[in-house]
Amino acid sequence: MNTPSISPTPVHSATWFNIPSNDLAQSQAFYETVLARPLRREVMGPVTMAIFPSQDQATGGCIQSGAGMLPPSASGTLVFLDCNPSLDAAVSRVAGAGGEVVMGPEALPPGMGFIAHVIDPAGNRVGLHAMA
């Protein structure tokens, strides 16, 4: 019997995420407003992306529009985006950016921070997380 080798513990449990959008400009403006950070546009063949900023070794991700994209959805896997230094500040910008807060803010167990769920203009449910 072959026993699979054990892989080392990864630096991050997730490495990349895609948030689908039918209107990339609207979605990019929403996330830039809520997170108060610029996103970088990239084109890969038939797909255009707005990349979330991250440091080396951090989990990365993008908003994606184009051929082969999954449809936007408020159900399924839930991605949490970093909105440090303040969850309350990010949540306060959601409605003005065209989204809706549908849960929270709520405290996590001590030392884990705070979360909220929002619906973006494309109809995706996305989590927001900050330590304060």
Protein Blocks (a to p, Z undefined) as FASTA:
>chain_A
ZZdddddddfbfbfbdcdddfblklmmmmmmmmnopacddddehjbccddddddehiacd
dddedehiacddfedjdddddfbfbfklmmmmmmmnopacfedjddddehiapadddddf
kopacddddfZZ
